[in-house]
């Protein structure tokens, strides 16, 4: 049996209950501040009515003019005091609810970002960056409007109705009933409009994600767009997507536009009813003085914004529900890779693959087939093979970016799943195939491997990665900013900065994924010589297409379509007919021709 729409709506926003619980005392205090502010607010019409009553009594019954002036002055001062106190507590109310909503917004963003950090690579292959960014920015902002303004004005409206309407009924029961006639009509209209807003808000947020994704990819790939001269086509695609996004927003705004005209019309009807019915009651004596009518007019207009805000609040809540639903989709995602132990598990570095098979879930491609090998601490293993043979997959499995489909990976004779995930990754220095550097200084990019590293350690790591001379040639040296607002390094420089980042970490396991492909052979030999000294007591796995990178390794394995077709050391493999020998001769000939 499916839940009604209203209950499903409540279910989505129930995720936020923990934040209400966290800040419950501030919210409770805010509730009492609202109550005090509304009490002072409803006194102002009462004092206004009293002033009219005093003047009416004077005109009808006569009396001392000085006494009337005194009464009016005292009542005016009381009215002014009530208005000032109401304004002061309204200020406190906004400070309480809006500030708390900002705290909740920060907590929710942190929760979403932490979840993003925990999710596995498969998740990021299935979802676009623009959509991820939109959910943590636009969607969370929509939810904040519910956590702050919607709740604040909702509480204000409830308290105002709970205090004003009983007083109005006490003063003139029949007149109050006439004045409240438009409210049921308003409730039905709000219910119908809210359902439409809910549906259209969901569509708007989805298209906003599409637009964010497109623009993010366009900016990231601006070099390719310019190189291929496809700016007009890209602009056309953006214009079409932007136009669709505009149309969806207009569909939503057209529905929302019904709210305020409807509210004003119904409030206008209430004012007319007060004047007409109240006037008749005053003439026939049912209402003793004009002050009551004045009070009712002020009260009705005082209820104008709360009644009108019901529609606005409903709109905010519906948009928040649509956004929270999108946020919950990611928060409810379960990471593929789970840390099974919280106990500290020190890593020495010996690695063993035992009949490991791995299939990528998103493509269903079996990258490794029944792979077995072992590399001990202090040894270097080189992996060579054609593109798509499974070389990078081995490194990803060692870092537990994925879990094996079949077979076992052991580190220090312990299955990798039983190791503390943080300890495992802390023990690894990984240089990916495509070096990624952050939009920060070169120094901070290197220190990413070790945040508390000294300048001397940074320079030493850069020297070992043979990039120090390039860095000092820049005008700002190690403080040179990379990325969007700084310089762009060459491919070889990026790789060497990434290598420095791994070296400075001083890990037990070093993984190099074809990370010397963009450097010349002379620089490669210098880096390899430095790495040999650095990795004397470490486990090193080096993926490469070059024999020059692999020849000094203790062990070499050759992969083809996910299977090991050859293994041994350089001396053994160059003597064996096969892939390694052919590659060696080919690269030797190329070197001689240079």
Wavefront OBJ file of the C-alpha trace (Angstrom):
o trace
v 0.000 0.000 0.000
v 1.565 3.308 -1.092
v 1.768 6.278 1.253
v -0.356 9.369 0.550
v 1.528 12.249 -1.061
v 1.477 14.320 2.146
v 3.066 11.503 4.181
v 5.719 10.927 1.521
v 6.445 14.655 1.708
v 6.870 14.423 5.481
v 9.087 11.392 5.057
v 11.578 13.278 2.853
v 11.935 16.160 5.308
v 12.183 13.844 8.312
v 15.890 13.561 7.538
v 16.215 17.080 8.978
v 14.722 16.149 12.355
v 18.180 15.475 13.798
v 19.100 19.111 13.163
v 15.945 20.321 14.897
v 16.905 18.124 17.836
v 20.465 19.492 17.843
v 19.267 23.114 18.054
v 16.051 22.446 19.961
v 16.758 24.829 22.864
v 17.458 27.761 20.551
v 14.309 26.957 18.585
v 12.235 26.683 21.760
v 13.607 30.050 22.910
v 12.769 31.420 19.469
v 9.191 30.148 19.859
v 8.745 32.062 23.131
v 10.300 35.181 21.590
v 7.744 34.951 18.757
v 4.966 34.576 21.319
v 6.106 37.690 23.200
v 6.508 39.670 19.961
v 2.986 38.720 18.825
v 1.448 39.598 22.213
v 2.902 43.105 22.009
v 1.835 43.309 18.339
v -1.827 42.536 19.090
v -1.889 45.181 21.811
v -1.383 47.979 19.275
v -4.848 47.618 17.643
v -6.361 47.407 21.137
v -4.781 50.719 22.133
v -5.856 52.249 18.806
v -9.439 51.113 19.465
v -9.301 52.527 22.996
v -8.263 55.930 21.661
v -11.260 55.966 19.294
v -13.478 54.908 22.196
v -12.209 57.771 24.420
v -12.881 60.321 21.678
v -16.339 58.828 21.011
v -17.237 58.951 24.724
v -16.101 62.558 24.915
v -18.163 63.529 21.889
v -21.273 61.692 23.129
v -21.111 62.336 26.873
v -18.889 65.383 27.203
v -16.320 65.756 29.972
v -13.005 67.378 30.721
v -10.869 68.000 27.611
v -7.711 67.810 29.730
v -8.752 64.359 30.968
v -9.267 63.231 27.354
v -5.839 64.565 26.383
v -4.266 62.743 29.322
v -6.009 59.483 28.395
v -4.963 59.838 24.749
v -1.342 60.669 25.679
v -1.027 57.717 28.051
v -2.626 55.344 25.527
v -0.433 56.707 22.723
v 2.699 56.125 24.814
v 1.513 52.592 25.613
v 0.851 51.994 21.898
v 4.317 53.323 21.013
v 5.925 51.161 23.718
v 4.073 48.049 22.552
v 5.117 48.723 18.946
v 8.776 49.219 19.918
v 8.824 46.105 22.085
v 7.127 44.117 19.313
v 9.789 45.351 16.857
v 12.608 44.504 19.284
v 11.374 40.941 19.888
v 10.720 40.520 16.159
v 14.397 41.399 15.618
v 15.406 38.796 18.214
v 13.092 36.288 16.543
v 14.810 36.763 13.179
v 18.223 36.520 14.795
v 17.247 33.257 16.448
v 15.550 31.437 13.555
v 17.639 32.732 10.645
v 20.966 32.187 12.456
v 19.942 28.653 13.452
v 18.948 27.949 9.846
v 22.461 28.965 8.748
v 23.943 26.542 11.269
v 21.679 23.810 9.925
v 22.645 24.704 6.345
v 26.335 24.360 7.227
v 25.687 21.012 8.966
v 23.756 19.680 5.971
v 26.440 20.786 3.516
v 29.085 19.115 5.670
v 26.998 15.945 5.799
v 26.575 15.894 2.013
v 30.272 16.608 1.426
v 31.327 13.911 3.880
v 29.054 11.473 2.054
v 30.650 12.510 -1.244
v 34.044 11.726 0.279
v 32.889 8.278 1.390
v 31.280 7.218 -1.879
v 33.247 5.003 -4.235
v 34.583 5.651 -7.720
v 31.601 3.870 -9.285
v 29.350 6.615 -7.927
v 31.403 9.333 -9.619
v 31.383 7.434 -12.900
v 27.583 7.360 -12.831
v 27.008 11.000 -11.768
v 28.102 14.278 -13.294
v 30.111 16.896 -11.450
v 27.607 19.672 -12.198
v 24.793 17.672 -10.616
v 26.906 16.920 -7.539
v 27.697 20.611 -7.147
v 24.082 21.633 -7.653
v 22.823 19.355 -4.888
v 25.301 20.678 -2.339
v 24.670 24.322 -3.292
v 21.282 25.067 -4.865
v 19.380 22.183 -3.283
v 20.794 22.836 0.187
v 19.933 26.547 -0.194
v 16.322 25.603 -0.985
v 16.236 23.437 2.129
v 17.623 26.314 4.226
v 14.683 28.466 3.191
v 12.480 25.834 4.801
v 14.665 25.542 7.892
v 14.729 29.316 8.425
v 12.159 31.673 6.859
v 9.448 29.060 6.265
v 9.501 27.810 9.861
v 9.902 31.303 11.317
v 6.943 32.718 9.422
v 4.999 29.505 9.945
v 5.394 29.759 13.721
v 4.596 33.485 13.563
v 1.420 32.807 11.582
v 0.214 30.059 13.921
v 0.840 32.151 17.041
v -0.784 35.226 15.476
v -3.889 33.270 14.527
v -3.966 31.600 17.955
v -3.893 34.980 19.723
v -5.718 37.371 17.407
v -8.721 35.274 16.357
v -9.800 34.331 19.929
v -9.592 38.017 20.923
v -11.572 39.039 17.846
v -14.220 36.409 18.630
v -14.411 37.618 22.234
v -14.938 41.214 21.041
v -17.501 40.511 18.275
v -18.320 36.828 17.648
v -20.609 37.257 14.633
v -18.372 39.799 12.908
v -15.358 37.468 13.413
v -17.148 34.602 11.684
v -17.917 36.790 8.663
v -14.327 37.982 8.492
v -13.007 34.389 8.527
v -15.262 33.222 5.663
v -12.491 33.607 3.002
v -10.055 31.348 4.917
v -11.545 27.950 3.903
v -11.480 29.097 0.261
v -7.837 30.049 0.788
v -6.999 26.636 2.264
v -8.452 24.726 -0.703
v -6.670 27.007 -3.179
v -3.345 26.552 -1.364
v -3.700 22.780 -1.333
v -4.269 22.633 -5.090
v -1.499 25.100 -5.922
v 0.964 23.354 -3.594
v 0.601 20.072 -5.441
v 1.407 21.800 -8.715
v 4.366 23.670 -7.185
v 5.784 20.448 -5.799
v 5.827 18.756 -9.207
v 7.196 21.753 -11.067
v 9.884 22.482 -8.420
v 11.287 18.983 -8.876
v 11.533 19.492 -12.646
v 13.168 22.928 -12.188
v 15.892 21.508 -9.911
v 16.582 18.660 -12.349
v 17.048 21.056 -15.258
v 19.209 23.329 -13.121
v 21.494 20.331 -12.535
v 21.658 19.719 -16.309
v 22.580 23.365 -16.866
v 25.249 23.299 -14.119
v 26.751 20.124 -15.577
v 26.883 21.555 -19.097
v 28.535 24.810 -18.027
v 31.039 23.029 -15.765
v 32.068 20.673 -18.572
v 32.265 23.560 -21.067
v 34.591 25.564 -18.817
v 36.731 22.502 -18.054
v 36.988 21.634 -21.742
v 37.321 25.187 -23.075
v 40.689 24.311 -24.639
v 39.170 21.512 -26.705
v 36.191 23.685 -27.680
v 38.493 26.418 -28.995
v 40.882 23.978 -30.668
v 38.038 22.413 -32.652
v 36.362 25.750 -33.320
v 33.002 24.554 -31.999
v 32.153 27.658 -29.956
v 29.008 28.390 -32.055
v 27.683 24.834 -31.606
v 28.500 24.879 -27.894
v 26.738 28.220 -27.523
v 23.728 26.886 -29.430
v 23.543 23.831 -27.150
v 23.808 26.056 -24.081
v 21.132 28.403 -25.433
v 18.741 25.489 -26.042
v 19.359 24.086 -22.556
v 19.053 27.542 -20.997
v 15.800 28.164 -22.900
v 14.345 24.879 -21.656
v 15.447 25.734 -18.116
v 13.780 29.163 -18.462
v 10.540 27.564 -19.677
v 10.465 25.178 -16.703
v 11.070 28.077 -14.309
v 8.296 30.064 -15.966
v 5.945 27.095 -15.556
v 6.716 27.201 -11.833
v 6.506 30.994 -11.524
v 3.141 31.087 -13.322
v 1.666 28.851 -10.641
v 3.348 30.787 -7.829
v 2.002 34.041 -9.327
v -1.532 32.999 -8.361
v -0.731 33.212 -4.653
v -0.408 36.895 -3.864
v -3.263 38.185 -6.047
v -5.478 35.539 -4.489
v -4.371 36.536 -0.963
v -4.897 40.259 -1.578
v -8.340 39.640 -3.066
v -9.456 37.547 -0.112
v -8.072 40.047 2.413
v -9.866 42.828 0.524
v -13.107 40.884 0.836
v -12.480 40.553 4.573
v -11.954 44.323 4.894
v -15.191 45.006 3.041
v -17.008 42.560 5.313
v -15.622 44.309 8.407
v -16.786 47.712 7.176
v -20.199 46.541 5.918
v -21.166 44.038 8.630
v -19.427 46.050 11.369
v -21.150 49.217 10.237
v -24.558 47.553 10.352
v -23.835 46.093 13.785
v -22.748 49.490 15.066
v -25.898 51.154 13.713
v -28.215 48.573 15.317
v -26.237 48.742 18.583
v -24.801 45.193 18.525
v -21.318 46.710 18.577
v -21.155 49.363 21.299
v -18.412 51.614 19.876
v -16.473 52.420 16.690
v -13.235 51.360 18.346
v -14.118 47.694 17.804
v -14.483 48.241 14.049
v -11.157 50.084 13.957
v -9.546 47.223 15.874
v -10.991 44.680 13.445
v -9.737 46.603 10.429
v -6.219 46.719 11.930
v -6.383 43.036 12.913
v -7.549 41.986 9.444
v -4.698 43.919 7.854
v -2.341 42.541 10.480
v -3.393 39.082 9.276
v -2.782 40.063 5.640
v 0.900 39.056 5.529
v 0.510 35.877 7.628
v -2.390 34.739 5.450
v -0.483 35.680 2.292
v 2.658 34.038 3.654
v 0.824 30.730 3.963
v 1.078 30.401 0.208
v 4.709 31.543 0.163
v 5.589 29.213 3.038
v 3.850 26.330 1.287
v 5.819 27.107 -1.844
v 9.107 27.117 0.131
v 8.252 23.835 1.824
v 7.342 22.195 -1.470
v 10.587 23.362 -3.073
v 12.543 22.208 -0.019
v 10.876 18.814 -0.194
v 11.828 18.463 -3.859
v 15.422 19.476 -3.081
v 15.689 17.292 0.022
v 14.475 14.341 -1.997
v 17.347 14.889 -4.435
v 19.799 15.269 -1.538
v 18.483 12.119 0.144
v 19.081 10.136 -3.049
v 22.820 10.668 -2.564
v 22.793 10.503 1.237
v 21.105 7.101 1.016
v 23.756 5.791 -1.395
v 25.817 3.042 0.192
v 29.580 3.165 -0.504
v 30.879 0.116 -2.355
v 34.051 0.267 -0.282
v 33.444 -0.044 3.463
v 35.989 0.112 6.275
v 35.390 -3.143 8.132
v 37.641 -2.408 11.105
v 38.310 0.615 13.259
v 41.363 -0.973 14.850
v 44.779 0.337 13.855
v 46.457 -1.986 11.336
v 50.106 -1.052 10.631
v 51.282 -1.638 7.056
v 54.744 -2.975 6.157
v 54.193 -3.372 2.434
v 54.361 -6.935 1.121
v 51.595 -7.515 -1.462
v 50.097 -10.745 -2.771
v 47.462 -11.310 -5.473
v 45.882 -14.752 -5.352
v 43.752 -15.665 -8.400
v 42.255 -12.169 -8.593
v 39.510 -11.456 -11.107
v 37.888 -8.046 -11.437
v 34.980 -6.831 -13.570
v 33.998 -3.157 -13.801
v 30.372 -2.791 -12.785
v 29.603 0.171 -15.069
v 30.992 -1.378 -18.284
v 30.870 -5.082 -17.404
v 34.432 -5.369 -18.744
v 36.575 -7.987 -17.028
v 39.868 -6.124 -16.582
v 41.754 -8.864 -14.697
v 41.425 -12.628 -15.070
v 42.817 -14.989 -12.444
v 45.891 -12.849 -11.664
v 48.469 -14.126 -9.156
v 51.786 -12.553 -8.143
v 53.710 -11.477 -5.059
v 56.015 -8.566 -4.276
v 57.850 -8.274 -0.978
v 58.754 -5.225 1.059
v 61.761 -3.453 -0.458
v 61.149 -4.922 -3.917
v 60.123 -3.166 -7.109
v 57.560 -4.695 -9.440
v 57.140 -3.375 -12.978
v 53.942 -4.007 -14.920
v 53.997 -3.690 -18.706
v 51.252 -4.211 -21.251
v 49.167 -2.648 -23.958
v 46.484 -0.076 -23.272
v 43.486 -1.743 -21.632
v 45.443 -4.768 -20.426
v 44.551 -4.102 -16.758
v 47.703 -2.400 -15.464
v 45.991 0.562 -13.796
v 43.319 -1.725 -12.370
v 45.946 -3.552 -10.296
v 46.997 -0.268 -8.663
v 43.375 0.723 -8.014
v 42.728 -2.620 -6.313
v 45.815 -2.216 -4.104
v 44.491 1.182 -2.986
v 41.098 -0.484 -2.465
v 39.369 1.961 -4.743
v 37.485 -1.162 -5.802
v 37.040 -4.604 -4.263
v 37.881 -7.740 -6.228
v 35.157 -9.699 -7.988
v 36.918 -12.981 -7.180
v 40.183 -13.902 -5.502
v 42.117 -12.351 -2.633
v 44.538 -9.478 -2.274
v 46.682 -9.687 0.848
v 48.974 -7.091 2.341
v 51.392 -8.395 4.969
v 49.493 -11.709 4.706
v 46.218 -10.036 5.780
v 43.282 -9.866 3.345
v 43.003 -6.252 2.233
v 39.318 -6.017 3.290
v 40.359 -6.669 6.926
v 42.800 -3.762 7.009
v 41.826 -0.368 8.344
v 41.057 1.583 5.169
v 42.601 4.814 6.455
v 45.800 3.017 7.497
v 45.976 1.332 4.092
v 45.637 4.516 2.075
v 47.913 6.461 4.414
v 50.586 3.843 3.706
v 50.306 4.367 -0.075
v 51.879 7.054 -2.232
v 49.937 6.998 -5.497
v 50.848 8.840 -8.684
v 47.944 8.495 -11.149
v 48.213 8.222 -14.899
v 46.663 11.646 -15.380
v 48.304 13.956 -12.853
v 45.788 16.197 -11.081
v 46.957 19.371 -9.365
v 44.796 21.712 -7.306
v 44.341 25.449 -7.930
v 46.879 26.328 -5.267
v 50.604 27.027 -5.005
v 53.154 24.447 -6.137
v 54.328 24.180 -2.541
v 50.833 23.372 -1.251
v 50.310 20.836 -4.046
v 53.465 19.002 -2.968
v 52.516 19.326 0.720
v 49.206 17.655 -0.103
v 51.142 14.452 0.582
v 52.288 15.752 3.978
v 50.541 18.841 5.340
v 53.107 19.578 8.071
v 56.125 19.239 5.765
v 58.867 21.863 6.094
v 60.143 23.924 3.172
v 63.318 21.842 3.208
v 61.294 18.628 2.820
v 59.318 20.164 -0.056
v 62.511 21.155 -1.871
v 64.088 17.741 -1.257
v 61.035 15.982 -2.693
v 61.047 18.289 -5.725
v 64.740 17.602 -6.306
v 64.167 13.846 -6.164
v 61.340 14.281 -8.676
v 63.700 16.395 -10.847
v 61.318 19.358 -10.942
v 63.125 21.746 -8.557
v 65.001 23.578 -11.342
v 61.748 24.191 -13.240
v 60.051 25.562 -10.141
v 62.770 28.027 -9.167
v 62.691 29.437 -12.705
v 59.133 30.654 -12.127
v 58.886 34.257 -10.928
v 57.255 33.235 -7.628
v 59.059 29.910 -7.282
v 57.288 27.459 -4.987
v 54.576 30.046 -4.280
v 53.500 30.042 -7.916
v 49.746 29.466 -8.169
v 48.577 26.693 -10.476
v 45.279 26.265 -12.267
v 42.603 28.783 -13.134
v 44.349 31.946 -11.876
v 47.933 30.845 -12.253
v 50.238 29.163 -14.705
v 49.568 25.860 -16.389
v 52.372 23.320 -16.130
v 53.411 21.051 -18.957
v 52.457 17.382 -18.828
v 55.928 16.356 -17.690
v 56.045 19.029 -14.986
v 52.649 17.956 -13.679
v 53.826 14.356 -13.457
v 56.966 15.319 -11.586
v 55.081 17.524 -9.094
v 52.749 14.533 -8.520
v 55.781 12.310 -7.947
v 57.151 14.839 -5.430
v 53.763 14.772 -3.681
v 54.009 10.979 -3.325
v 57.676 11.022 -2.246
v 57.189 13.603 0.527
v 54.539 11.369 2.090
v 57.241 8.758 2.803
v 54.779 5.855 2.409
v 55.404 2.124 2.767
v 53.997 1.472 -0.732
v 54.713 3.537 -3.841
v 52.436 3.153 -6.870
v 53.379 4.812 -10.163
v 50.793 4.564 -12.944
v 52.745 5.335 -16.121
v 53.805 8.539 -14.383
v 56.970 9.065 -16.445
v 55.326 8.937 -19.858
v 55.551 12.709 -20.420
v 59.240 13.129 -19.471
v 62.258 12.606 -21.689
v 64.486 9.540 -21.239
v 67.325 11.491 -19.597
v 65.012 12.956 -16.944
v 63.362 9.558 -16.571
v 66.689 7.902 -15.765
v 67.510 10.586 -13.188
v 64.110 10.185 -11.493
v 64.410 6.384 -11.491
v 67.881 6.623 -9.968
v 66.531 8.847 -7.177
v 63.548 6.542 -6.652
v 65.836 3.539 -6.314
v 67.521 5.171 -3.309
v 64.266 6.412 -1.815
v 62.406 3.109 -2.182
v 65.111 0.828 -0.808
v 62.869 -0.189 2.129
v 59.550 0.350 0.368
v 57.352 -1.718 -1.909
v 57.232 -0.100 -5.338
v 54.944 -0.972 -8.228
v 55.699 0.775 -11.485
v 53.293 0.695 -14.450
v 54.930 1.693 -17.718
v 55.051 1.336 -21.474
v 58.815 1.776 -21.501
v 61.426 -0.907 -21.013
v 63.759 1.769 -19.632
v 61.409 2.286 -16.680
v 61.058 -1.438 -15.972
v 64.514 -2.893 -16.609
v 65.878 -2.307 -13.090
v 62.819 -3.753 -11.326
v 63.212 -6.899 -9.211
v 60.196 -8.457 -10.928
v 58.376 -7.723 -14.172
v 54.989 -9.013 -15.261
v 53.505 -8.618 -18.732
v 49.725 -8.256 -19.025
v 47.570 -8.899 -22.053
v 43.762 -8.631 -21.908
v 43.835 -9.000 -18.143
v 46.076 -12.062 -17.995
v 49.756 -12.504 -17.133
v 51.488 -13.780 -20.258
v 55.091 -13.349 -19.066
v 56.931 -12.710 -15.813
v 60.496 -12.604 -14.565
v 63.327 -10.048 -14.436
v 64.765 -8.009 -17.296
v 67.620 -10.420 -18.053
v 65.276 -13.411 -18.267
v 62.571 -11.696 -20.315
v 64.826 -10.229 -23.012
v 65.950 -13.786 -23.766
v 62.403 -15.154 -24.020
v 60.562 -14.785 -27.337
v 57.402 -12.782 -26.727
v 55.947 -9.347 -26.055
v 58.736 -8.071 -23.778
v 61.540 -9.039 -26.166
v 59.739 -7.450 -29.131
v 59.071 -4.248 -27.173
v 62.707 -4.122 -26.022
v 64.050 -4.432 -29.558
v 61.579 -1.888 -30.902
v 62.427 0.711 -28.272
v 66.149 -0.012 -28.628
v 65.921 0.673 -32.362
v 63.998 3.897 -31.723
v 66.656 5.060 -29.266
v 69.450 4.365 -31.751
v 67.619 6.368 -34.414
v 67.355 9.460 -32.196
l 1 2 3 4 5 6 7 8 9 10 11 12 13 14 15 16 17 18 19 20 21 22 23 24 25 26 27 28 29 30 31 32 33 34 35 36 37 38 39 40 41 42 43 44 45 46 47 48 49 50 51 52 53 54 55 56 57 58 59 60 61 62 63 64 65 66 67 68 69 70 71 72 73 74 75 76 77 78 79 80 81 82 83 84 85 86 87 88 89 90 91 92 93 94 95 96 97 98 99 100 101 102 103 104 105 106 107 108 109 110 111 112 113 114 115 116 117 118 119 120 121 122 123 124 125 126 127 128 129 130 131 132 133 134 135 136 137 138 139 140 141 142 143 144 145 146 147 148 149 150 151 152 153 154 155 156 157 158 159 160 161 162 163 164 165 166 167 168 169 170 171 172 173 174 175 176 177 178 179 180 181 182 183 184 185 186 187 188 189 190 191 192 193 194 195 196 197 198 199 200 201 202 203 204 205 206 207 208 209 210 211 212 213 214 215 216 217 218 219 220 221 222 223 224 225 226 227 228 229 230 231 232 233 234 235 236 237 238 239 240 241 242 243 244 245 246 247 248 249 250 251 252 253 254 255 256 257 258 259 260 261 262 263 264 265 266 267 268 269 270 271 272 273 274 275 276 277 278 279 280 281 282 283 284 285 286 287 288 289 290 291 292 293 294 295 296 297 298 299 300 301 302 303 304 305 306 307 308 309 310 311 312 313 314 315 316 317 318 319 320 321 322 323 324 325 326 327 328 329 330 331 332 333 334 335 336 337 338 339 340 341 342 343 344 345 346 347 348 349 350 351 352 353 354 355 356 357 358 359 360 361 362 363 364 365 366 367 368 369 370 371 372 373 374 375 376 377 378 379 380 381 382 383 384 385 386 387 388 389 390 391 392 393 394 395 396 397 398 399 400 401 402 403 404 405 406 407 408 409 410 411 412 413 414 415 416 417 418 419 420 421 422 423 424 425 426 427 428 429 430 431 432 433 434 435 436 437 438 439 440 441 442 443 444 445 446 447 448 449 450 451 452 453 454 455 456 457 458 459 460 461 462 463 464 465 466 467 468 469 470 471 472 473 474 475 476 477 478 479 480 481 482 483 484 485 486 487 488 489 490 491 492 493 494 495 496 497 498 499 500 501 502 503 504 505 506 507 508 509 510 511 512 513 514 515 516 517 518 519 520 521 522 523 524 525 526 527 528 529 530 531 532 533 534 535 536 537 538 539 540 541 542 543 544 545 546 547 548 549 550 551 552 553 554 555 556 557 558 559 560 561 562 563 564 565 566 567 568 569 570 571 572 573 574 575 576 577 578 579 580 581 582 583 584 585 586 587 588 589 590 591 592 593 594
